[in-house]
Amino acid sequence: MPQSPIRSKTGFAIHRLTPFKGRIALLFLLLLTGIALQIYSPRYVQLFIDQAKQGSELSVLTTSALLFLLLTSIRQVVTVAVQAMTGELTWNVTNRLRLELAGLCLERDSNFHSRHTPGELLERIDGDASKLNNFLSAFILKVIGNHLLIVAAAAAIWFIHPVVGAAVTGLSALALYVLHRMGSYGTSTVRRYLAESAELLGYMEERIAGREDIRALNATSHVLASYYDRLRSLYRTRKRTGAVLGITLNAGEVTLAAVLAGTLLALGLLSLHGADLTIGTIFLVYYYVTMLLVPLRNIVAEMSDLQQAGAALHRVGELLAEGRSAEASPSSENCRLTGEGSLSVRFEQVTFGYEVANPVIRALSFEVPAGRTIGIVGRTGSGKSTIAKLLFRLFETQQGTITIGGDDIRSLDQDSLRSRIAYIPQSTQLFEGTLRDNITMFDPSVSNDELYETMRILHMNVWLEHFPQSLDKLVSRDGQNLSAGEAQLIAFARAFLKRPGIVIMDEASSRIDPATERTIAEAVARLMSGRTVLVIAHKLDTVASMDYMLVMQNGTAAEFGETRQLAQDPSSVYASMLRKAREA
Ligand SMILES: Nc1ncnc2c1ncn2[C@@H]1O[C@H](COP(=O)(O)OP(=O)(O)OP(=O)(O)O)[C@@H](O)[C@H]1O
């Protein structure tokens, strides 16, 4: 059975608000003070009316009126304070949630990211968190505040006249029940709408990122046509959502009208039967009934926000749960890799597929002792880069074991594993920031001296002289103002700074021109020196000097052995590849 958007989210709100106990206690004190003032102040109006009817002196009447004004003014101040405190509290809570979601998105493996586009994740981190911000403010100010006010107003009426109180309480309870039930039906429709709109964002984000290829392939019109289809579908969902919201609000309004009519009827009947009610008392009951209608109407008005927040909360919950299930893999053992030396690498009967049913690595075994080098060659799509991704634990193996330094990588703390491996991919991702930020990956603890020394070793100081701002040169988003080769140089510098135990170079020099490649050859040699190195390459001469050679074929090791021995054995696959390369 669907749950009310208010009731089902109470647990979430309480969990998120717990760290702010002190501020919440103060907020509640203020909230209760405001409600007490709101309930108590009209008694002076009742007093005023009854005193006036009895012909009391002007000074008595003035005192009642002034006391009413004083209490009302204090209540206004309290209301402003409650609103300000609620705003600050909800921003604190939702910013924490944003951080949690952003951290989760940055940490999750590529499987997670193949299920969610960056656009969709952005919508979830920011869009859904903003809706939750609205929800939490609404929860405190409107839901808790209004429910408390309803209870207080109903209790005040009970106190004045139990029969009217009973009628008002019964009708209010009915109104609240109807509102909560209607809200629960709206949430699932809104959830569908939010999911579709996040998908649409993801679709366009991907197309804008690939705009150059789309233009080059003359595919702009297809992309726009598909975008239009998706917009139409979103519009249809929006219309359905609108209809559900409309029905919800109308049901709310009808229930409110019933509350008012029922109360007035009860008062009329009581007057007819000669109940002992003064004009002041009738005014007071009428005042409380109208006061009770305000929070009920507020709840109706907030229903749309609550439905959106309910849907957003459901989606955030799904994302957090997805993150938690990934964390629950054997990695949580948290054994740290220590020391600075090089580390051995061993694959033992490893099988892996991006889709489980379709393995791209099959029963692969090879071993590289610490401080030695291996070349990994093979045709396009044979699984070379996947080996690097598995070693780095961007994906989990389905069978077999990968050990580094003798430890199963699944038993290692991910941070320490990744801090000991430097991976230089085929293309380097750059970020908006300075050259320094891009080399240090925004780590302010790296000193200028260390950076300049790295640049000198890599012979990047000559390249750096082209920029008057030196390391403060601004890199634009995605590194658009740098060439692919320059981006690759930055990747080498990043690897140097890491002082890794294992270096993986995946076609690392493929984007550097031969002259630059020669210039940094010595630096690359220094990076490799004393470290375990895996070099993935298409060109055989790139890996000819490696100690070991792994020839990949359709996800399996067609051959693995010492490079020199394989080169000298005319029957080996590697020797035949060398012959073909020479003939070509
Ligand atoms: N993220 C991914 N999701 C699904 N399939 C993938 C993914 N990455 C690679 N593949 C598939 O896995 C297989 C091996 O890919 P891999 O990138 O390891 O090959 P490779 O030998 O490095 O190729 P290349 O020499 O072209 O870089 C290919 O069939 C590829 O289509």
The ligand as an SDF file (V2000), in Angstrom:
LIG
                    3D

 31 33  0  0  0  0  0  0  0  0999 V2000
   32.8970    0.2200  -20.4810 N   0  0  0  0  0  0  0  0  0  0  0  0
   32.6560   -0.8200  -21.2860 C   0  0  0  0  0  0  0  0  0  0  0  0
   31.4260   -1.3750  -21.3250 N   0  0  0  0  0  0  0  0  0  0  0  0
   31.1580   -2.4280  -22.1170 C   0  0  0  0  0  0  0  0  0  0  0  0
   32.0560   -3.0160  -22.9200 N   0  0  0  0  0  0  0  0  0  0  0  0
   33.3000   -2.5160  -22.9470 C   0  0  0  0  0  0  0  0  0  0  0  0
   33.6660   -1.3850  -22.1390 C   0  0  0  0  0  0  0  0  0  0  0  0
   34.9790   -1.1090  -22.3650 N   0  0  0  0  0  0  0  0  0  0  0  0
   35.4070   -2.0260  -23.2720 C   0  0  0  0  0  0  0  0  0  0  0  0
   34.4060   -2.8570  -23.6130 N   0  0  0  0  0  0  0  0  0  0  0  0
   34.5080   -4.0190  -24.5300 C   0  0  0  0  0  0  0  0  0  0  0  0
   35.4650   -4.9120  -23.9830 O   0  0  0  0  0  0  0  0  0  0  0  0
   36.2920   -5.4440  -24.9820 C   0  0  0  0  0  0  0  0  0  0  0  0
   37.7530   -5.2050  -24.6230 C   0  0  0  0  0  0  0  0  0  0  0  0
   37.9690   -3.8130  -24.6210 O   0  0  0  0  0  0  0  0  0  0  0  0
   39.4030   -3.1800  -24.2780 P   0  0  0  0  0  0  0  0  0  0  0  0
   39.2240   -1.7030  -24.2130 O   0  0  0  0  0  0  0  0  0  0  0  0
   39.9370   -3.8590  -23.0950 O   0  0  0  0  0  0  0  0  0  0  0  0
   40.2260   -3.5990  -25.5570 O   0  0  0  0  0  0  0  0  0  0  0  0
   41.6960   -3.1300  -25.9790 P   0  0  0  0  0  0  0  0  0  0  0  0
   42.4290   -4.3670  -26.3190 O   0  0  0  0  0  0  0  0  0  0  0  0
   42.2900   -2.2450  -24.9670 O   0  0  0  0  0  0  0  0  0  0  0  0
   41.3410   -2.2950  -27.2850 O   0  0  0  0  0  0  0  0  0  0  0  0
   42.1610   -1.0600  -27.9090 P   0  0  0  0  0  0  0  0  0  0  0  0
   43.4630   -1.6410  -28.4140 O   0  0  0  0  0  0  0  0  0  0  0  0
   41.2930   -0.6210  -29.0400 O   0  0  0  0  0  0  0  0  0  0  0  0
   42.3310   -0.0250  -26.8730 O   0  0  0  0  0  0  0  0  0  0  0  0
   35.8670   -4.7930  -26.2930 C   0  0  0  0  0  0  0  0  0  0  0  0
   35.0310   -5.7130  -26.9710 O   0  0  0  0  0  0  0  0  0  0  0  0
   35.0700   -3.5830  -25.8650 C   0  0  0  0  0  0  0  0  0  0  0  0
   34.0370   -3.3420  -26.7730 O   0  0  0  0  0  0  0  0  0  0  0  0
  1  2  1  0
  2  3  1  0
  2  7  2  0
  3  4  2  0
  4  5  1  0
  5  6  2  0
  6  7  1  0
  6 10  1  0
  7  8  1  0
  8  9  2  0
  9 10  1  0
 10 11  1  0
 11 12  1  0
 11 30  1  0
 12 13  1  0
 13 14  1  0
 13 28  1  0
 14 15  1  0
 15 16  1  0
 16 17  2  0
 16 18  1  0
 16 19  1  0
 19 20  1  0
 20 21  2  0
 20 22  1  0
 20 23  1  0
 23 24  1  0
 24 25  2  0
 24 26  1  0
 24 27  1  0
 28 29  1  0
 28 30  1  0
 30 31  1  0
M  END
$$$$
